[in-house]
Amino acid sequence: MKRLTGNEEFTSHGTSTGISVSDFWRWAYSDLLNNTYRGVMAEFLVLSSFKNYASFNTQIRSDWLPFDITSPFGRRIEVKSAAYLQSWTTDARSQIRFDIAPKRAWDGKEYAAEVKRNCDLYVFCLYSALSYEASILDLDHWEFYLLSTSVLNDRSPNQKTISLSSLLRLEPIKTGYAGLGAAIESIKL
């Protein structure tokens, strides 16, 4: 699949409609606080932390891999996202929980027989803003917690979700966006 720029236009009968892919993106994905889109954005933030590598400019997101991102040095990364604020309510803050359930990998034809965590490490991305006035695009409101999958497998082998407090007890590496790429490559697997 070719990576799009956003300038591509929809056509009808071989003629431009004046509607671009970026028009579609603005309409469909402007609510970045939405759980689904925030998760995809978290994956993008992790990938973009490797911006000095060719993979940042060439990778296209795939929904069917058993992990989310491959680092420039081949580390298979599962990215999880959570936030105190949600797009559907202004009444209460959400409890922070991340999905860590072992899963069957899909190879494009069938699911693997083995249920396991199919990555080398997890990056837990927390949008920590407590006010809707904050911008989700302000990376100072993001916290990143890195944990080797081996730690989860040893200490929480069958656990399906993990709260922030339980995650912190496992002593993940905490970093801001500026140090994220280097922290991912330095974590002991």
C-alpha positions as CSV (number, residue, x, y, z in Angstrom):
1,M,0.0,0.0,0.0
2,K,1.3,3.5,-0.9
3,R,1.5,6.1,1.9
4,L,-0.8,9.0,1.1
5,T,0.1,12.7,1.5
6,G,-3.5,14.0,2.0
7,N,-3.4,15.9,-1.2
8,E,-4.9,13.1,-3.3
9,E,-8.4,13.9,-4.6
10,F,-11.5,11.8,-5.0
11,T,-12.6,11.6,-8.6
12,S,-15.9,10.9,-10.4
13,H,-15.9,9.8,-14.0
14,G,-12.2,10.7,-14.2
15,T,-12.7,14.3,-13.0
16,S,-11.7,15.8,-9.7
17,T,-14.5,16.4,-7.2
18,G,-12.5,19.0,-5.3
19,I,-12.6,16.7,-2.2
20,S,-9.2,15.6,-0.9
21,V,-8.0,12.8,1.4
22,S,-7.1,15.5,4.0
23,D,-10.8,16.7,3.8
24,F,-11.8,13.1,4.8
25,W,-9.2,12.9,7.5
26,R,-10.3,16.3,9.0
27,W,-13.9,15.1,9.0
28,A,-13.3,11.6,10.4
29,Y,-10.4,12.0,12.8
30,S,-10.5,15.4,14.4
31,D,-11.8,14.1,17.7
32,L,-8.4,12.8,18.9
33,L,-9.8,12.3,22.4
34,N,-12.0,9.5,21.1
35,N,-10.6,6.2,22.5
36,T,-10.0,4.6,19.1
37,Y,-8.3,7.6,17.5
38,R,-6.3,8.4,20.6
39,G,-5.0,4.9,20.5
40,V,-3.9,5.2,16.9
41,M,-2.4,8.6,17.7
42,A,-0.4,7.1,20.6
43,E,1.0,4.5,18.1
44,F,1.9,7.4,15.8
45,L,3.6,9.2,18.7
46,V,5.7,6.2,19.5
47,L,6.6,5.7,15.8
48,S,7.4,9.4,15.4
49,S,9.9,9.2,18.4
50,F,12.1,7.5,15.8
51,K,11.8,10.4,13.4
52,N,15.5,10.3,12.5
53,Y,15.0,6.8,11.0
54,A,13.7,5.9,7.6
55,S,10.9,3.8,9.2
56,F,9.2,7.0,10.3
57,N,8.8,8.2,6.8
58,T,7.9,4.8,5.2
59,Q,5.8,2.8,7.7
60,I,2.0,2.5,7.2
61,R,-0.1,1.4,10.1
62,S,-1.4,-2.1,9.9
63,D,-4.4,-3.4,11.9
64,W,-3.5,-7.1,11.5
65,L,0.0,-7.4,12.9
66,P,0.2,-9.1,16.4
67,F,1.9,-5.9,17.7
68,D,1.7,-2.3,16.7
69,I,5.1,-1.0,15.7
70,T,8.6,-2.3,14.9
71,S,11.4,-0.1,16.2
72,P,14.4,0.8,13.9
73,F,16.3,-2.0,15.7
74,G,13.6,-4.6,15.3
75,R,11.9,-4.4,18.7
76,R,8.2,-5.4,18.4
77,I,6.2,-2.8,20.4
78,E,2.6,-3.0,21.7
79,V,1.2,0.5,22.3
80,K,-1.6,1.1,24.8
81,S,-3.4,4.3,25.4
82,A,-5.5,5.8,28.2
83,A,-6.7,9.2,29.4
84,Y,-8.5,10.7,32.4
85,L,-10.7,12.7,30.0
86,Q,-13.0,11.2,27.3
87,S,-14.7,12.8,24.4
88,W,-18.2,11.6,25.5
89,T,-18.4,13.1,29.0
90,T,-17.2,16.0,31.0
91,D,-18.6,14.7,34.3
92,A,-16.0,12.3,35.7
93,R,-12.4,11.3,35.2
94,S,-11.8,7.8,33.9
95,Q,-9.9,5.1,35.8
96,I,-6.7,4.4,34.0
97,R,-6.5,0.8,32.8
98,F,-4.6,-0.8,30.0
99,D,-5.3,-4.0,28.0
100,I,-2.4,-6.5,28.4
101,A,-4.3,-9.7,27.6
102,P,-2.4,-12.4,25.8
103,K,-3.8,-12.9,22.3
104,R,-3.6,-15.2,19.3
105,A,-1.6,-13.8,16.4
106,W,-3.1,-13.5,13.0
107,D,-1.0,-14.3,10.0
108,G,-3.4,-13.2,7.3
109,K,-4.9,-16.7,6.9
110,E,-5.5,-18.0,10.4
111,Y,-5.0,-17.4,14.1
112,A,-2.0,-19.0,15.8
113,A,-2.8,-21.8,18.2
114,E,-0.8,-20.3,21.0
115,V,-2.3,-17.4,23.1
116,K,0.6,-15.1,24.2
117,R,1.8,-11.6,24.3
118,N,3.3,-11.1,20.8
119,C,5.6,-8.2,21.5
120,D,9.0,-7.5,23.0
121,L,7.8,-4.5,25.1
122,Y,4.8,-2.4,25.9
123,V,4.6,1.4,25.7
124,F,1.8,2.6,27.9
125,C,0.8,6.1,26.8
126,L,-1.2,8.2,29.2
127,Y,-2.8,11.5,28.2
128,S,-2.7,13.0,31.7
129,A,-4.5,16.3,31.2
130,L,-7.3,17.0,33.7
131,S,-8.9,19.8,31.9
132,Y,-10.7,19.9,28.5
133,E,-8.9,23.3,28.0
134,A,-5.6,21.4,27.5
135,S,-4.6,20.4,24.0
136,I,-4.1,16.7,23.2
137,L,-1.5,17.8,20.7
138,D,0.6,19.3,23.6
139,L,3.0,16.5,24.2
140,D,3.8,17.9,27.7
141,H,0.5,16.3,28.7
142,W,1.6,12.8,27.7
143,E,3.4,10.3,29.9
144,F,5.0,7.2,28.5
145,Y,5.7,4.0,30.6
146,L,7.9,1.3,29.1
147,L,7.9,-2.3,30.3
148,S,9.4,-5.4,28.9
149,T,6.9,-8.1,28.0
150,S,9.0,-10.5,30.0
151,V,8.2,-8.6,33.2
152,L,4.4,-8.9,32.5
153,N,4.8,-12.6,31.6
154,D,6.7,-13.2,34.9
155,R,4.6,-11.1,37.2
156,S,1.2,-11.1,35.6
157,P,1.1,-14.0,33.2
158,N,-2.7,-14.4,32.8
159,Q,-3.8,-10.9,33.6
160,K,-6.0,-9.2,31.0
161,T,-5.8,-5.5,32.2
162,I,-3.6,-3.5,34.4
163,S,-4.4,-0.3,36.3
164,L,-1.9,2.5,36.4
165,S,-1.1,1.9,40.1
166,S,-0.4,-1.8,39.4
167,L,1.7,-0.9,36.4
168,L,3.8,1.5,38.5
169,R,4.4,-1.3,41.0
170,L,6.2,-3.1,38.2
171,E,8.6,-0.2,37.9
172,P,8.4,0.7,34.3
173,I,10.7,3.2,32.7
174,K,8.8,6.6,32.6
175,T,9.7,9.1,30.0
176,G,8.4,12.2,28.2
177,Y,8.1,12.3,24.5
178,A,11.6,13.8,23.9
179,G,13.3,10.7,25.4
180,L,10.9,8.1,24.2
181,G,12.7,6.7,21.2
182,A,16.0,6.4,23.0
183,A,14.3,4.8,26.1
184,I,12.6,2.2,23.9
185,E,15.9,1.1,22.4
186,S,17.7,1.1,25.7
187,I,15.2,-1.0,27.7
188,K,16.4,-4.4,28.7
189,L,14.3,-7.2,27.2
